[in-house]
Structures are given as structure tokens and as C-alpha cells.
């Protein structure tokens, strides 16, 4: 291990804080939600226009459309990120599959195994994909003016309203000069972009003191 900051400090032991940065999102789930079954109305999802150059998580508000009062297996979902079109666009990222319990309702986060590169200002599409088990229904914000940068898509067609969603990136935040020296390639600034160089990282840490 190196000792970049002090002879008695092993820099690799200095923790790195991981925190999410939200980029595009809509409001929390409305009090009187309107929803569509993901399995029956595929492809279903939302367009968005990022300001960051990557994402590695998407959160979607949904419920278990096959909820059983006597118990059930729950179900499995994943999300895809597409370019150009939700129906025929190239898939540039696919999340890990998540499992939801019987009668689940709420916001769930889908994480991606690696960063999905994005071009700020370009339109992309979040597709919510049914995998197995119970079917589920996504919630809509019917105030279409809330997220003017995108639209909801039902069976591949643009439809009034917006998916209740969030997308963004987890970044590793340096907490000491040692982090900058030993882990610079693993760090992102709060803007979601890599630090340009060691000097920029050290300046960020100094500003947090």
C-alpha cells in the first residue's frame, strides 16, 4: 500500500463514499395513480433526455398486478435503455433482473452491471420488461407538463402522461487526498463526470473541508 498523505496512513484503507446523482425524473407517485400492465402493453416505457454522460440505475414506480390475498410468488422485471425508438431502437444497456414480492407496490431501483454511455441532449428510451412470475403495472403521472423532455410509451406508441421514474448514476466520492492518489480512475465528480486529473480531484477534496 502507498502512504501518500502521511507515513502512518495506508491510503488504500481510506473509505470512498458512494452516492447517487439523480439526472432525469418525474414526481413521486400521484395520490390517485393510473397504471398499465407491463406484460400486456409491451413495449412500455418512457423517453428522456439526459444531461449526464452515463447512467447506471433507473428507478420505476409499479405494483403487483397479480396480487393474491392467499400469497403468491411475486415476479421479476428488468429495464432496458434504447436509442432512437422504444420499439426498434438499439439496446445500449440492460439492467440486472429484480424480484418483487407478492402484492408489492412502490419505487424500485434497477441497477446496471456497468455504466451505460449517454450523449447529453439526445433522446433515449427506458423500456420496462416483464421477465417472469406475477405481472406488474407501472404508475403514470398524468400531468404531462411535469416532464416536458419526454413521453410515456404504451405498446410502442406515444401516450399522454409520464412514467413515474428516476434515472442517474452512482458516483464514488473522494473523502481524502489518499482517495485521489490511489483510486482516481474509480472516482466521479458530483456532475457524474470523471475528474479531469489528480489536481481537480484534490481541489474537490480540499473544498469539502
Secondary structure as the mmCIF struct_conf table of DSSP 4:
data_model
#
loop_
_struct_conf.conf_type_id
_struct_conf.id
_struct_conf.beg_label_comp_id
_struct_conf.beg_label_asym_id
_struct_conf.beg_label_seq_id
_struct_conf.end_label_comp_id
_struct_conf.end_label_asym_id
_struct_conf.end_label_seq_id
BEND BEND1 UNK A 4 UNK A 5
TURN_TY1_P TURN_TY1_P1 UNK A 7 UNK A 8
HELX_RH_3T_P HELX_RH_3T_P1 UNK A 11 UNK A 13
BEND BEND2 UNK A 14 UNK A 14
STRN STRN1 UNK A 17 UNK A 25
HELX_LH_PP_P HELX_LH_PP_P1 UNK A 27 UNK A 27
BEND BEND3 UNK A 28 UNK A 28
HELX_LH_PP_P HELX_LH_PP_P2 UNK A 29 UNK A 30
TURN_TY1_P TURN_TY1_P2 UNK A 31 UNK A 32
STRN STRN2 UNK A 34 UNK A 37
TURN_TY1_P TURN_TY1_P3 UNK A 38 UNK A 41
BEND BEND4 UNK A 43 UNK A 43
STRN STRN3 UNK A 44 UNK A 49
BEND BEND5 UNK A 51 UNK A 53
STRN STRN4 UNK A 54 UNK A 64
TURN_TY1_P TURN_TY1_P4 UNK A 65 UNK A 66
TURN_TY1_P TURN_TY1_P5 UNK A 69 UNK A 70
STRN STRN5 UNK A 75 UNK A 83
BEND BEND6 UNK A 84 UNK A 84
TURN_TY1_P TURN_TY1_P6 UNK A 86 UNK A 88
BEND BEND7 UNK A 89 UNK A 89
HELX_LH_PP_P HELX_LH_PP_P3 UNK A 90 UNK A 90
STRN STRN6 UNK A 91 UNK A 94
STRN STRN7 UNK A 95 UNK A 95
HELX_LH_PP_P HELX_LH_PP_P4 UNK A 96 UNK A 97
STRN STRN8 UNK A 98 UNK A 100
TURN_TY1_P TURN_TY1_P7 UNK A 102 UNK A 103
STRN STRN9 UNK A 105 UNK A 117
TURN_TY1_P TURN_TY1_P8 UNK A 120 UNK A 121
BEND BEND8 UNK A 122 UNK A 122
STRN STRN10 UNK A 123 UNK A 133
BEND BEND9 UNK A 134 UNK A 134
STRN STRN11 UNK A 136 UNK A 141
TURN_TY1_P TURN_TY1_P9 UNK A 144 UNK A 149
STRN STRN12 UNK A 152 UNK A 154
TURN_TY1_P TURN_TY1_P10 UNK A 155 UNK A 156
STRN STRN13 UNK A 157 UNK A 159
BEND BEND10 UNK A 160 UNK A 161
STRN STRN14 UNK A 162 UNK A 163
STRN STRN15 UNK A 165 UNK A 173
HELX_LH_PP_P HELX_LH_PP_P5 UNK A 174 UNK A 174
BEND BEND11 UNK A 176 UNK A 176
HELX_RH_AL_P HELX_RH_AL_P1 UNK A 177 UNK A 183
HELX_RH_3T_P HELX_RH_3T_P2 UNK A 184 UNK A 186
STRN STRN16 UNK A 188 UNK A 188
TURN_TY1_P TURN_TY1_P11 UNK A 190 UNK A 191
BEND BEND12 UNK A 192 UNK A 193
STRN STRN17 UNK A 194 UNK A 194
BEND BEND13 UNK A 196 UNK A 197
HELX_RH_AL_P HELX_RH_AL_P2 UNK A 198 UNK A 208
#
